[in-house]
Amino acid sequence: MKYLLTYDFMESVRLTNQWMGATAQAMCSFPQLGLVPHPGLKMTAAWGEVMERSFQRMVAKPDWNIYSIPGDDGRDHMVDVEVVLARPFGDLIRFKVQGREPTGRKVLLVAPMSGHYATLLRSTVVSLLPDCDVYITDWHNARDIPVSEGKFDIEDYTLYLVDFLREMGPDSNVIAVCQPAPLALAATAYLAEEDPDAQPRTLTLIGGPIDPDAAATDVTDFGNRITMGQLEQHVLQRVGFKYEGAGRMVYPGLQQLASFMAMNAEKHTKAFSDQILRVAKGEASDHDKHNRFYDEYLAVMDMTAEFYLSTVERIFKGLEIAQNRFVVDGKQVDLGKITNVAVKTVEGGKDDISAPGQCVAALRLCTGLPDSKKANYLEPEAGHYGIFAGKSWRNNIRPLVLDFIDSNAPKPAGVRAVAE
């Protein structure tokens, strides 16, 4: 019961800060106060506006906001987001471009389940849509999933990917970003033994911890330093009474957000201080650079306790993927069984979450794959987010990934080349 109350206490703190921000903005924005030329009033109102928006965003799932894309025919084509396969803990969704013939590049974008919604990859989806038929894993917030639906750990995650790939068919191409990279690799190996016809044609792993011990980061240091007992005691809580998942043990999104912010506290403090000044001066707007970034960054979701614990224990501490010892549903998955799926790894030279060396380890583990079907790319100046959503992705990495797909997955006649 104490965990239920702790979860509700965190939500109460969030609501209190949201209310304080709204109150400060309203009280300091009365027209009559314009007669008092005191900068403190404007600063307080600006602080309140930023505070209310920030704390409100923490529990709101962002929209995809992808409505149309330009086509080769000179027309804008509407984009529909449709659920292809619905499951309790996550859906396979498709971005269907109305009035466009299939591109010949069917891509499954595997989104991480690491505190943020799949919409974190919105810019990645937008960049791929003109040239690909894009699908994505849309993971659900654990607080909204009833306890009756059972558990969800890294084995279940892997089996979800297996089901999604079976649904998409054998002509798919997988791009896994960050946390799911080792599980996407495991799912491919699982299919190689259990259902070879459902394997994807290509597998691109971007900034994922295939071998966390290959290069140390703050994330790997934390994983090695803390014990599983400490994690269970200090970071897990039960969902409070307000949500459908009441009673489910989770790693709360608000607690994850606190960890994210603490990693770059000085940078975030300056960003919010500067935004308050811009609001006070009337220089900010609803969709300015700050709001676009933090509306997404602050929108966090709860993660099931068993998924979080099994990730730390089996991927980071136990190195089950790195040592080819991963077990799914009682069956050991042999990464050496991948023999005809082309595998490419992408790393960022300045990635401080999955440092260079961690992801490229996948190529070493694919012992049954010829060198001609292996590729690696290192973007020297890119950080973690830059390799899948920033300028480095758009200008350098995306064209290379699409070229890799084209060279290993024959396209129907008439499909155009990669758009530069």
Secondary structure, 3 states (H helix, E strand, C coil): CHHHHHHHHHHHHHHHHHHHHHHHHHHCCCHHHHHCCCHHHHHHHHHHHHHHHHHHHCCCCCCCCCCEEECCCCCEEEEEEEEEECCCCEEEEEEEECCCCCCCCEEEEECCCCCECHHHHHHHHHHHCCCCEEEEEEECCHHHCCHHHCCCCHHHHHHHHHHHHHHHCCCEEEEEECCCHHHHHHHHHHHHHHCHHHCCCEEEEECCCCCHHHCCCHHHHHHHHCCHHHHHHHCCEECCCCCCCCCCEEECHHHHHHHHHHHCHHHHHHHHHHHHHHHHHCCCCCCCHHHHHHHHHCCECCEEHHHHHHHHHHHHHCCCCCCCCCEECCEECCHHHCCCCEEEEEEECCCCCCCCCCCCHHHHHCCCCCHHHEEEEEECCCCCCHHHHCHHHHHHHHHHHHHHHHHHCCCCCCCCCCCC
